[in-house]
Structures are given as C-alpha cells and as structure tokens.
C-alpha cells in the first residue's frame, strides 16, 4: 500500500481510538476532571505516567539531539531518568498522602498562605506553558511531514485534536487515552530500532547493537561513526563534551530536579487510591520509561550513521542532488531539511564548515521520524512511527494543559477568588481555561525558541528553580516559613527568567535579547537551558535565610509536615 495512504489509515485509526476513549470516559465531576476519580490502577497509572512524561522531547527530539551531540547529549538521558527517580522516592508518595488535587494547593496549605499558593500557580503556568511549546513544536513537525502540509498547518491540526479529547475528558479521559498512546509510541519507537539494528549489525537488540560490529566487517559501529564525523570536521561522537564539565553538571542537575518538580507528572500520583499505589505506579512508570530511554542512544547513533552514509555513500563521493531519495524530498517540503548548492556542482556536500556545508538545515527533530525512511524500512513501520510521534506529543501536551487548567480553575478561581463556586461552574471554568491554554501554547508554538528537547529543557530549568525547592522544603523542613517559601520561589524563577530572557529574548522572541546567546556572555559558561540549577540554589538559599529571620510556622502546619513524612497510616490518604 502507498505510504501516504497507509499513514493516513494508521494515524486516523489512532486518533479515532483516542477520541473514542475521551467520549467513553467523559468527566462528569471535578474529581474526574482533576484526578480521574482517584481510582486508577497502579499499573495503568504507571503506563499513563510514562506516556505523559515521555513527550515529543523524548520521542522525537532526544535521539536527534544525541545524534548530533554524541556523548554531550547524555545530559538528557541522565537528567530526565535521574529526576524521575527523585520524584518517585522523595515527592510522589508524600504528596499522595497529603491527598489533594494540585501542587499549588499543597504549597498553599503547607505554607499557610494564599499568596504562596498564588505564586506557585504563576510558577506552574510559566513552566507548563514553556513545556507545552516544545510539545507543539513536535506536533507541528510530525503533522507537517506525514500530512504533507507546512509546519503551521500541522500545528493547527494538532491543536484541534488535543482540544477535543483533553477538554472533553479531563484527567479521566487523558489517563486512559495515554495508556493507548503509550502502547502506540513504544511500538513505534522500538520496532524500527530493532529492524535498523538487524540491518546494520545483525543484533536484534538495539541497546547491544550500538556496541556491536557492522554486518560483514570487523569494524564497530561506534568506531565507524567516530571516523565519519571527524572526517567531516565534527567533534568525536563518543567523547564530545557539551561545552564544559561544569555546564554538563549544571545541565544534568537542572533537568534532574526540574523533572522532579514538574506539576503535570506529580498530579498523576494523585489519581491512585492509596499511597502504596503511588509508590507502585512510580516503579511501573520507571520500567515503562526504561524501554525507550535505553533504546534512544542506539536510535541516535544509527540515525546519524545512516544519514551520513546516504549523503556520502563512499568516502569523498557525494550524492547527486537530483538523485536524492524520496525521504529527502519529503522532508524538504516541510522546511526542516534544506540544501543549498554553494559550489554549483549539483552534489550534496555535508561538513562542519559553515562556509562549505550545503546541508544548511537539518532540524534535530526530524531524525527519529525520518530514520525508518532513511533506512528504507517497510511503509507500515514508517506509518507506525508517524502515529507514535504524534501520540508522544499529544499525550504530554494534554497532561500539561490539564495542569494549567486545574491551577487556574481550582487554585485561583475556587481557592482564592470565588470559594463558593459550584462544582458545575468550576468544571466549566476548567474547560475554558484549558481551551485558552491550548490557544496560547499554539500561538507560541509557531515561533519556538529552539528544538523540542531544548525548549523542554528551559521548562525543566524553570521548574527546578521554583517548584522543586518549595516542595522539598515543604515536605522535609518544618522550619521553612511562608515568607521564606514565597521569597525563594520569586527569587529562583526570577533570576532564571532574567538569565534566559537576556540571552534568548523576552518570551523567547530573539530580537528582544539584550545579550547574545553565546558562550562568551554566559555566567561561568553555563548556557540558559542549564541555568535552572543555579536558580534552584538561589531559591534554597533565599528561603532558608528568610525563614531564619521570620516566625516559625504554626504548630498545626508542623503537625501536617510530620503527618506527611511519617509512614504510620500511610495507606490511607486524606479524602477529597
């Protein structure tokens, strides 16, 4: 069957499944909308959490970043997986024992202050909106290629799909939709990786194939990759640092603690019946996540090798532009791949030298989606990857939008502005807030600040500098006061936003940057995407200093902290 027809069928079938689930699981109450009724099975929640967390950045962009960064891209693997372990061990069970709907609600109660709750809402919205921009980038990339439309049209189509099932079903619809999306995305990621590993190395396990010899030779795959990239003037694939050791550390730390502070992931652990189930679902989520994350380095390395071997089949002999394969032509139509014949010889010359490099645009975010086409795999695999990429982006976008909607309707409207609002009116407000968030994120998605993974890294840095320290001190420090928490959150996210905006532009509009995004202008050589680690240090420091000079929290608050931390009675979370 023709690729385009097959793609429409597979993607269309997956969308029909998501929409059908949304209609079946339509939220009828705020409890259904915010926490899926609090009765989700731990295994199901683990799978939904994995889909929620493995976004377009994980599925589409991460392997692309690793493909072009090599070893330097390992910050994403170490940071994101390490952060989830912190979340599972130090935050999720305790917040589930607290037993309310949202992260700002916990911060408001723990720090006995509506102002603290409001600041947490603002931080949550800033982090989530930045994060969802990355998902919109992934949605636009996937739709533009596989519907053969431009990026903007692809983004609009994706917005409409998210709008339908997220607004209709809330957390209840999102949870069961994400289970289906996980099944689609993990098959779409691993099946092509297995085929490509078999083709290149004869090993069916991509994780092992990356370290194996190429079929019919004694040359290791990574050795050949190192040799090819270095011949073209690029840094060695297997050893290249990301800028510096300090920057690598800061980037990893920022992603790690940012992961642990992401509100849309934390809220998932409010959907299970008991605290024990929160721990169990975190373990299941780690297992489901590990399948993709251990495969990603292999996908990255093999994709880079296949790309270069396509453009330069033999050393010094470059591909004629008129003879370029169909996948090259297909991606050119999206604007995410572009060739410029600088020397007029009609051949595609690819190198690290900007003056002579004729592959003027190779968007990192196309690598995973284009990989099956580059490797000349069957059409059904290419169509499956299309559905998987869209599933990854849509699942996380929906979770983020729910976090934004719940913060606005539950924390701001019901918690502070109109406490007496009816449940029906609150549910309506939640849906309106989610619709507005979709429109806002879509608008910003037309001009994203970078690759999907890079944009997501900015969001993680903002979460690291604001929400994570407040949660950690709220759970493990009885002495932290409301003044300390508020001052810490404002200082942390303030210094991070200032640093990011001065290098990347206000609201990521490059023309408004008053310092260029270049290493010479960076603080200690730390790039903006990694500055969340510095913001977190500022947050902790300010919060602790202010707490020491302000009155201790009330006894009731200290008892709340003790109740949350102590395992006794942990099986029974507070009722909603």
N, C-alpha and C positions, 0 to 999 in steps of 0.2 A: 504494500500500500504506500502511496505517496506520503512523504514526510509531513507536509503541511496538513494534509487531511488527517493523518494519524495523530498529529499533535493536537489538532482541534478536538478530536474524539477523546483523547486521554485527559487533556486539561478540562474539557467540558464535563466529562464524567466526574472528575474530582470536584469541580465546582458544584455540580448537581448534588453530590454527596454532602458537601459542607452546608449548602442551603437547606437540604432536606433535614439534616441534623438540627440546624438552627430553628426550623419550624417545629420539629418534634419536641425540642427542649426549650421552647419559648419561656422566658422568665415571667412568672406571674406575681412575684413579690420582690421586695428589695433584697431579702435574704437570698433568693435565687439569683438575682442580678449581680450582687456583690461577691457572694461566696458559694454559689451553686447549691444552696440549701445546707451546706456543711456536712454532706453525707457522701462525698466521693471516696471510692475505694483507694487505698494507698497505692496499689499498682497502677490503677487508672490515672491517679493524680501524678504519679512519677512519670508516666508517659506523656501526659499533658504538660507537665512542668518542663520536660526535656524539649518538647516542641516549642513551648513558649520561649524558652531560653536560647535554643538553637535557632537563631534568627537568620535573616538574609546575610548578616555579617558572618555567621558560622558556615552556612551552607554555600553561599555564593562567593563571598569576599575573602574569607580567611585563607583558603587554599591559594587564591590568587595573590594575596599579599605574601604568603610564604614562597610561592613560585618565583616572585621577583625579588624578594629579600633574602631568601635562603635561611640560614641559621638565625638571622636577625628577626625573622618572623615568628620565632619560637616564643616571643613575649606573649603572643595571643594564646597559644596553647597553654603556657604555664600560668598566665594571669587569669584566664577565664575558668580553667578547671580548678586551680587552687582556690579561687574565690568562691566557687560553688561549695567546696569542702568547708570553708569557713562559715558560709551561710548555713549549711546543713548541721554543723556541730554547735555553733555559737549563737545563732539567731533564731532559726526557724522553730525549734521546739519551744523556746521560751516565749516567743511571740504567739504561738498557737495556744500555750497555756493561758496567756493573757486573754485571748478569746474574743477579740472584737473584729471589726470589719477591715480597718485600714491602718497603715503605718502612721499617718498624721494623728489618728485617734489615739494610738498608743503614746505618741510623743506628747500630745495634749494632756492626757491623764497622768503620765509619769512625771512630767514637769509642771503639773498642776497650773496650767496656763493656756488660755485661748490664744494668746499671742504666739506661744511656742507652736501650737497646732497650725496657726496661720502661716508662720514661717516655714514649717515643714511642708505645707501644701504648696507654697511658692517654689520651694526647692524641688519637690516631686514633679511639678509641672515643667520646670526648666529642664530637669534631667530627662523626663519621659518624652517631651517634645523633641529634644535633640536626638534622642534614641530613635524615635519614630521616623525622623528624617532619613536615617540610614535604611530603615525598612522600606520607605517609599522609593529610595534610590534602587534598592534591589527589585522591588515590584516593577518599577519602570523599565529596568534593564531586561528583566525576564519577559515581560509582556511585549516590549518593543521588538525583541528578536523573534519570538515564537508566534506573535500575531502579525509580524512583518509590518509594523507601524513605527512611527517615530517615538522617541522616548516620552514626550509629553502625553501623547495619546495613550500609550501603555500605562502611564501613571494614573490617568483619569479612570481607565477601566478598572485598575486595581483598587482605587479608592471606592468605586461603586460596589465592588464585591465585598470589601471589608465593611462598608457601611451597612450592607444588608444583614449579614449574619451576626456582626458584633452588636449592633444597635438592637436587633430583634431579641437575641438570646441572652445577652449579658454574660456573666461568668458561667452560668449553666450551659448555655449554648456554646460558648467558647471552649469550655473544658472538653466536651465530647467531640467538638469539631477538631480540636487539637490532637486528640487521640488518633483520629483518622489521618490528620496531617502528618503526625509523626510516622505512621506506617508508610505513607507515600514518600516522605522526604528521605527516610533512612534507606528504603529500597532504591530510590533514585540516586542516592549517594554511593552506596556500596556495590550495587550490581555493575555499573560502568567501571568502577575501580577494580573489581575482580577481573573483568574482561581485559582491561588495559594491562593489568599486571601479568595476566596469562600471555598476552601478545608480546610483551617486552621481555619478560623473564621466565615464563613458564610456571611461575608460582601463583596459585590461586588466591593467596592471602596478600593483599596489598602491603600490609604492615611489614611482612617479611620480604616481599618483592622489592621494596625500596633498597634493601641491603643485599640484594642478590645480583648475580651476573646476568648480563644480557643474553638472550637466547642465541645459542650457537657460537658464543665467544667466551673468553676468559676475563672480559672487562666488566667490572662492576658498574652498575647503573649510575651511582653517585660519582664515581671516578670520571665517567664519560661526560656527565653533566658539568662537573667542575672544569674539565678541559674545554668544553664547548663555550661556556660562558666567559672563561678567561681569554680564549682566542678572540672573542668579540669585544674585549675590553672591559667586561663587567668584573666585579669582585668575586672571589671564590665562593661558590654556593654554600659549601658546608661549614665555613668558618667565619663568614662575614658578620661582624657586629652591627647592631643598629646604632650608629653614631658613636657611642661610647659605653663603657661599662656602667657608669653612673646613670646614663639615660636608660639603658637596658633595665637596670634595677628599678628606677622610678616608674618606667612604663609598666613593668610587670606588677609592681606594688599597686599602682593606680588601678589597673584592670582587676587585680585580685580583690582589693577592698571595695572597689566600685561594684563588682559583681555581687558581693555580699550585701550591698546596700540598695540593690535595685528593688523598688517597691512592687513592680508588676510580678516579680518572681516570689517575693516574700508573701504577697497576698495569696498565692496559690496554696500555701500551707495552712491557710485559714479555712480551706474547703473540706478538710478531712475531719472525721468525727472526734478523734482523740489525739492527745499529744504523742502517744506512742505511734500513732499512724503518721504523724508529721515526720518523725524520725525515719520510719519505714519508707515513706514515699520519697524522702530525700535520698535514701540509699538506692531505691529503684531508679530514680532520676539520674544518679551518677552512672549507673550501669548503662542506661539507655544513651546517655550523652557520650560515654566512652567509646561506643561503637563508631560514632562519627569522628570523634577527636583523635582516635588512634589511626584512623584511615586518612585524615586530612594531609599529613606530611607526604604520604605516598601519592595522593592525588596531585599535590602541588609539584613535586619533583617530576612526575611522569608527564604532567601537562606542559611544563616548561621544556622538557626534552622533546616532546612531540612537536611543539610549536617551532622550536629552532630547527629540528630535522625537516620540517615541512618547508620552511623558508630557505634553508641551506642543506639540500639533500646530501651533498658531498662537500667536503672542505673547499672553500673558495669558489664553488659553483652555486650561484644564487638562482632562485626560482624566477622564471619569467612572469611578469605581472599578468599578461594575457592568458597564461596557463594556470593562474591561481585556482585553487579548489573551490567548490561550491560554498563550503563553510566560510571562507574568506569573503566571498561576495555577499553572503547573507548578513554577516556582521558589519560589513561596510555600510549597508543600508541603515543601520541603527546609529551611525556616527561614533560608535565606541571603538571602531577599528578603522584606521586611516593610513593610506600610503601616499607618499609624495616622491615622485621620480626626480631627485635632485641632480643627478648626473646625466639624465636623459637616455640611459641605456636600456630602459624597459624591464629591468630586473629589480627585485626587492632586496635591498641591502639593509641588514639589521645589525646595529652595533651600538656600543655605549657612547660613541662620539656624537653629540647632538648635531654637529655640522654635517656629518655624512650619513647619519641614521635616517633611513627612508620610511621606517615604521613609526611615523610621527605620533600616532595614537594607538596604544594597546592598553585599553582600560583593564585594570586588575580584575574588575568584577565580571569579566566575560569568561575567565579561564575555566571555571568549573562547568559552566553551561556549554561552552564551546568544546570542551575536552572530548566528549564522545564523537562529535563530528570530526575533530582533528584526527582522532584515532580510527576513523572510518568504521565505527560500530553500527550495528543494525538500527534502522529507523525507530523501532519500538523503544530502544534504550534512550535515544535522543528525546523522544516524546515524553518518556518517563522522567527524565532529568528536568524537562520544562515544568512538568507538574510538581516535581519535588522542590525546585527553586521557588516557585510561586507559593507552595504550601509553607515553606520555611518563613518567607517574608510575611505572608498573611497571618500566620499563627502568632508571631511576636507582635506585629502591628496591632492585632486585636487585643492582646493582653495589655499592651501599653496604653491603648485608648481607654480600656476599662479602668486602669489605674488613674488616669487623668479625670475621667468622668466621675469616679467614686470620690476623688479628692474634692472636686467642685461641688457635687450634689450632697454628699454625705458629710464632709468635713466643713465646708464653707457654708452651704445653704442650711442644712439641718443642724449642724453642730454649732453654728455661730450666728447666722443671720435670721433664720426662721425655725427655731426649735420645735414649734408646734405643727410643722408641716405634715400633712397626711402622707401615708405610705405611697398612695397612688400618685400624688403630686411629686414626691421625691423620685419615684421611678421614672416619671415623665421628664423631670429635670435631668436625671442621669442620662437619658437617651438624647436629650437636646445637647447636653454638654459633650457627649461622645461625638455627635454629628458635627458640632463646632470644632472639636479637636481634629477630626478627620480632614475637614476643610483647611484648617490651619497647617496641619502637617503636610498635606498635599501641596499647598502653596509653597512652603519652604522646600519641599522635595524637588521642586522644579530647578532649584539652584542649590544643590547640596554642597557643603564645604569640602567635600573630598570623596574618596571611595567609601563604600558602605561600612567596611571594618574601621576605617579611620574616623568616620563620623560617630560610630558607636563608641569608639574609644574616648571621644570627647564626652559623651554622655556618662560613661563609666567614671571618668575623672570628676565630673560634677557630682555624681552620687557619692564618690569616695570622699569628697571634700565637705559634704553637707550632711547626708542622711546617715551614712555608716557610723561616724563618730557619735552622733546623738543616740543611735540605737545601742551601741556598745556601752556607752556610759550610762544610758538609761537602765540597762539590764544588770550591769556588773559594778556600778558605783552608786551607793546610796547617798553619797555626799554631793553629787552634782546637782546644782540648783537650776531653777528655771532661768535665772539671769545668765548663768554660765552656758546653758544649752543654747539659748537664743543668740547670745553673743558669739558662741562658737560656730553655729550654723551660718550666721550672717558673715562672719569673718572668713570662714572656709570657702563658701561658694563665691563670696565677693572677690577675694584675691584670685581665685581660679578663673572666674569670668573675666576679670580685668586682664589677666595674663593672656587668655585665649583671644579675647576681642582685640587686644592691641596688636596681635600677630596675624589673626585670621579675619579681622573685621567685625564690626558690631553686627550681631545676629548673623555672622558668617558672610556678610557682604564684603568681598575682598577690597573694594575701593575705599572702604572706611577704615582699613587697618592703618594705624599711625606708626607702627613698626613693621618692617618687612618680616615675613615668615622665613627667616634664615637663621642658621645656627649662630652666626656672629652676634645676633641680638637676643639670644636665649639666655635665661638665668642658669648659670652653671652648665650650660649646654643641654638643658632639659627642654625637649620640644613641647609645644602646647598640649598635644594629645596625652602626655605623660605627667602634666603638672598637677593632676588630682592628688598625687601622693604628697606633694608639698602643701596643697590646700588642706589635706587631712591633718597633717602635723600642725598647721596653724589652728585648725578647728579644735583639736585636742588641747593644745597649749592655752588658747584663749579661754576655753570652757573651764579648764582646771584652775587657772589663775582667778577668773571672775568668781568661781564657786567658793574659793578660799576666803574671799572678802565679802561674801553675802551670807545671809542667814541660811542655816541648814534646812533641807526640805522638811515638811511636816511629818509627824510620826506615821500618819496614815499612808503617806507616799513611801516611806521607808519599809513599812509592812508590805505594801504592794510589791516592791522590789524583792523582798525576802520571799514572798509567796511565789513569784515568777521563777526565781532562781532555784529554790529548794525542791528536790524531786518528789517529796511527800505529796501524795494525792495528785500526781501528775497525769493520771489517766482521765481526770475529769476537768475539762476546760470550762471556763465560765460560760454561761448561757448567753445567747444573743438577745 
